[in-house]
Each structure stands twice: as structure tokens, then as C-alpha cells.
Amino acid sequence: MNDHEFYMRRAISLAANVPDLPFGALIVDGDSGTILSEGWNKTSLNPIWHGEIDAINGLAASGGGVEGKNLVLYTTAEPCPMCQGAILWTGIKTVVFGTCIRSLQRLGWRQINILAEEIVRRSPAWNCTLIGGVLEQDCDDLFQRAMLQRAASSDVVSVKSSGDSVE
């Protein structure tokens, strides 16, 4: 197992904190390998509190400073435009993700149709390397299970709201 897989497995385990929204993320010091911050989706508290934002907030709250550090963010899914913008503003040099926005869309997840690569390409003042597809199938499975669970839950709600009994 390489380092990217090691840290992606940690992101996957963080996603278990919110299995219906399995967006887990962590920030690593790319030189020492130290995990500096971890996060997961908390949009039930705030609509912009994505996993990456949670990890960035944790890093900022730690007071360790980010200037000049070789930071790597690991996340179960390709960052949305908001998160990729925050990643650039934070100075994170590398983003490693599992599943991509296109796969999330195919699975039925609502996504803004702007890829992280486009955000980076249109931001020439920053350097950020994107590495996708790390443990992609494992991450896809997380999002597939969550979508199936949502569908099953909505079927139960539909039956309950129609007045039929559910057993």
C-alpha cells in the first residue's frame, strides 16, 4: 500500500461519521507525513460545511500556520468548486481524491458541474496538483451505498405519507 492509499483509507474511515453523506477529508504535512487535521461532512449544521472545509477549519484552529508547508489534502470525492477555491486560498499544494464529480453525477448525486481541475486552471496565481482515482472503487462504493440508503428511506417516507402501513 502506498502513502496515498494509506491516507485515503483514513479519509474513508472519517466518512463513516456521516454514512449518508460520506465526504471525509484530512490534511497531511507532505514532508513529515503527520496528519494535521481531519474532517467530514457537517452540512446538517451549515450548508457550506463540507468535509474539506471541516478539515481546513480544523487546520486553521490548530494555530500551526500553513505558510510554506507542503500540505496534502485527501478526500473521498473530488472537491466541489467552493472547496477547491478554499483549498487554493489555504495554500494546499496537492489534493488527492477517490471518486470524481462525474462518477458522483452518474450515481445520482447533485453536483455543480465544474471540475476541480478547471478551478485550478483558472487560478494561475496558485499551484495545486490534483491526483484522482485513489481507491476510487472503495469511494464509489461509499457513495453508491449512501444513494441506495437514501432511495430506500424515501420509499419508506412515500409509503408512510400515502397512509399505507409500513412493516
C-alpha positions in Angstrom: 0.0 0.0 0.0 1.4 3.4 -1.0 1.1 6.6 1.1 -1.8 7.9 -0.9 -3.8 4.7 -0.2 -2.9 4.8 3.5 -4.3 8.3 3.9 -7.3 7.7 1.6 -8.2 4.8 3.9 -8.2 7.3 6.7 -10.5 9.6 4.7 -12.8 6.7 4.1 -12.9 5.9 7.8 -13.7 9.5 8.6 -16.6 9.4 6.1 -18.2 6.7 8.3 -19.0 9.6 10.7 -21.8 10.6 8.3 -22.6 7.5 6.2 -25.4 9.2 4.3 -23.0 12.0 3.2 -19.7 10.1 3.1 -17.4 13.0 2.4 -14.3 12.5 4.6 -11.1 14.6 4.4 -7.8 15.0 6.1 -4.8 17.3 5.7 -1.3 15.9 5.9 2.1 17.5 6.2 3.6 16.2 2.9 7.2 16.3 4.3 6.7 14.6 7.6 3.5 12.5 6.9 1.9 13.9 10.0 -1.9 14.2 9.9 -2.6 17.9 10.8 -6.4 18.0 10.6 -9.4 15.7 9.9 -12.9 16.5 8.9 -16.2 15.1 7.5 -19.4 16.5 6.1 -21.4 18.6 8.6 -23.9 20.2 6.2 -26.7 19.3 8.7 -25.2 22.2 10.8 -24.2 24.5 8.0 -24.7 24.1 4.2 -21.1 25.0 3.4 -19.5 22.7 6.0 -18.2 20.1 3.6 -15.6 17.6 4.6 -12.8 19.6 3.1 -14.0 22.8 4.8 -14.2 21.0 8.1 -10.5 19.8 7.7 -9.4 23.3 6.7 -11.2 24.9 9.7 -9.5 22.4 12.0 -6.1 23.2 10.5 -6.8 27.0 10.9 -8.0 26.4 14.5 -4.8 24.5 15.4 -2.8 27.7 15.1 0.1 25.9 13.4 0.1 28.1 10.4 0.3 26.9 6.8 2.7 29.3 5.2 5.5 27.5 3.4 4.2 24.0 4.4 3.9 21.2 1.9 0.2 20.4 2.6 -1.7 17.5 1.0 -5.5 17.2 1.3 -7.0 13.7 1.0 -10.7 13.5 0.3 -13.2 10.7 -0.6 -14.5 12.8 -3.5 -13.2 15.4 -5.9 -13.7 18.8 -4.3 -16.6 20.9 -5.4 -15.8 24.4 -6.7 -16.3 26.0 -3.3 -14.0 23.6 -1.6 -11.4 23.7 -4.4 -11.4 27.5 -4.1 -10.9 27.2 -0.3 -8.1 24.7 -0.9 -6.3 27.2 -3.1 -6.8 30.1 -0.6 -5.4 27.8 2.1 -2.2 27.1 0.1 -2.7 23.4 -0.1 -0.2 22.1 -2.7 -1.7 18.7 -3.5 -5.2 17.3 -3.5 -5.7 13.5 -3.6 -9.3 12.3 -4.1 -11.1 9.0 -4.6 -14.2 9.4 -6.7 -14.7 12.2 -9.2 -17.5 14.6 -9.8 -18.6 12.8 -13.0 -18.9 9.5 -11.1 -20.9 11.2 -8.3 -23.3 12.6 -11.0 -23.7 9.2 -12.6 -24.6 7.8 -9.1 -27.3 10.5 -8.8 -25.5 12.9 -6.5 -26.3 16.6 -7.1 -23.1 18.3 -8.1 -22.1 21.7 -9.6 -20.8 20.8 -13.0 -17.3 22.4 -12.6 -14.4 20.1 -12.1 -11.6 20.9 -9.6 -9.1 20.9 -12.5 -11.0 23.9 -14.0 -10.8 25.8 -10.8 -7.0 25.2 -10.6 -6.5 26.0 -14.3 -8.4 29.3 -14.0 -6.4 30.3 -10.9 -2.9 30.9 -12.3 -1.6 32.6 -9.1 -1.7 29.2 -7.3 -0.1 25.9 -7.8 -2.1 22.8 -6.9 -1.6 19.3 -8.1 -4.7 17.1 -8.4 -4.4 13.3 -8.1 -7.7 11.5 -8.7 -8.8 7.9 -8.6 -7.0 6.7 -5.4 -9.1 3.8 -4.0 -11.7 5.0 -6.4 -13.8 1.8 -6.2 -13.9 1.9 -2.4 -15.0 5.5 -2.5 -17.6 4.9 -5.3 -19.0 2.1 -3.0 -19.4 4.6 -0.2 -21.5 6.9 -2.4 -23.4 4.1 -4.0 -24.4 2.7 -0.6 -25.4 6.2 0.6 -27.6 6.7 -2.5 -29.2 3.3 -2.1 -30.0 4.1 1.5 -31.5 7.4 0.5 -33.7 5.7 -2.1 -34.8 3.1 0.5 -35.6 5.9 3.0 -37.6 7.9 0.5 -39.6 4.8 -0.4 -40.5 4.4 3.3 -41.4 8.0 3.6 -43.6 7.8 0.4 -45.4 4.8 1.8 -45.9 6.4 5.2 -47.2 9.6 3.6 -49.7 7.8 1.4 -51.4 6.4 4.5 -50.3 2.8 4.0 -48.8 0.9 6.8 -45.1 0.0 6.7 -43.8 -3.2 8.3 
